[in-house]
Amino acid sequence: MHDRPTILVPIRVLEGESFPEGTAELLSNVRVLLLGYHVVPEQTAPGQMRMQFETKANTRLGELETLLESAGATVETRLVFTRNGQKTIDRMVYEHDCLAVLDPGAAGNLDDVLVPVRGSVGVDRIARVVTGLFADTDADVTLYHVTEEGESNEDARTLLEGLATRLASGGIDRRRVVLTVRHGDDAFDAITDDASSFDAVVMGESDPSLSTLVFGMPTKAVAERFLGPVFVVQRERPLEGGRTE
């Protein structure tokens, strides 16, 4: 039996943002933290902005909450007027133990899901997100790894087989899981080129000792080049001394 991971869905609630087609159905099996936020200009007090627009923002959040709940999701909402949207998103991730953040795109028939894997760090969190989203669907899941210098095909397949085993224990039929290893390519270019063949992407974090592949600007670039939904699996919350939970 798989759990229901918490997915953060940020939306600029006063700027006319809405869910692309298929988003509610995509999130039907998870817990959703629906974050409505508005970035307040420097010359305006956040409290003043809240007093003026809180009712309108909450009405819109309520409409989106109803849409998600009608599809089966468990939803919690937060409304924030902030100076820095990204810092607010990061804070909500940690405060509510969100496993992933959704960068939404149009979700049609979810037949094929791409899961790029880079190193073993975060594999358990990737597995929880993928099983939470897709265990109760018929979607095929492609575990995808681009080898680095000195890494053998056997090493790469061992990494992917380990994740495949975790997915199977979470309820995804092993016959639905495809292992793909690419050699001699730039990892970022390979992923963005191949993502177009899939309906959704779940991107896990890199080993911290390696160059960052799927966080920061590269993640945004993937989302810009890929028209479907992208789930970015978040790092564990850092503890004192640089360790993680």
Rosetta blueprint (number, residue, H / E / L):
1 M L
2 H L
3 D L
4 R L
5 P L
6 T E
7 I E
8 L E
9 V E
10 P E
11 I E
12 R E
13 V L
14 L L
15 E L
16 G L
17 E L
18 S L
19 F L
20 P L
21 E L
22 G L
23 T H
24 A H
25 E H
26 L H
27 L L
28 S L
29 N L
30 V L
31 R E
32 V E
33 L E
34 L E
35 L E
36 G E
37 Y E
38 H E
39 V E
40 V L
41 P L
42 E L
43 Q L
44 T L
45 A L
46 P H
47 G H
48 Q H
49 M H
50 R H
51 M H
52 Q H
53 F H
54 E H
55 T H
56 K H
57 A H
58 N H
59 T H
60 R H
61 L H
62 G H
63 E H
64 L H
65 E H
66 T H
67 L H
68 L H
69 E H
70 S H
71 A H
72 G L
73 A L
74 T E
75 V E
76 E E
77 T E
78 R E
79 L E
80 V E
81 F E
82 T E
83 R L
84 N L
85 G H
86 Q H
87 K H
88 T H
89 I H
90 D H
91 R H
92 M H
93 V H
94 Y H
95 E H
96 H L
97 D L
98 C L
99 L L
100 A E
101 V E
102 L E
103 D E
104 P L
105 G L
106 A L
107 A L
108 G L
109 N L
110 L L
111 D L
112 D E
113 V E
114 L E
115 V E
116 P E
117 V L
118 R L
119 G L
120 S L
121 V L
122 G L
123 V H
124 D H
125 R H
126 I H
127 A H
128 R H
129 V H
130 V H
131 T H
132 G H
133 L H
134 F H
135 A L
136 D L
137 T L
138 D L
139 A L
140 D E
141 V E
142 T E
143 L E
144 Y E
145 H E
146 V E
147 T L
148 E L
149 E L
150 G L
151 E L
152 S L
153 N H
154 E H
155 D H
156 A H
157 R H
158 T H
159 L H
160 L H
161 E H
162 G H
163 L H
164 A H
165 T H
166 R H
167 L H
168 A H
169 S H
170 G L
171 G L
172 I L
173 D L
174 R H
175 R H
176 R H
177 V E
178 V E
179 L E
180 T E
181 V E
182 R E
183 H L
184 G L
185 D L
186 D L
187 A H
188 F H
189 D H
190 A H
191 I H
192 T H
193 D H
194 D H
195 A H
196 S H
197 S H
198 F L
199 D L
200 A E
201 V E
202 V E
203 M E
204 G L
205 E L
206 S L
207 D L
208 P L
209 S L
210 L L
211 S L
212 T L
213 L L
214 V L
215 F L
216 G L
217 M H
218 P H
219 T H
220 K H
221 A H
222 V H
223 A H
224 E H
225 R H
226 F L
227 L L
228 G L
229 P L
230 V E
231 F E
232 V E
233 V E
234 Q L
235 R L
236 E L
237 R L
238 P E
239 L L
240 E H
241 G H
242 G H
243 R L
244 T E
245 E L
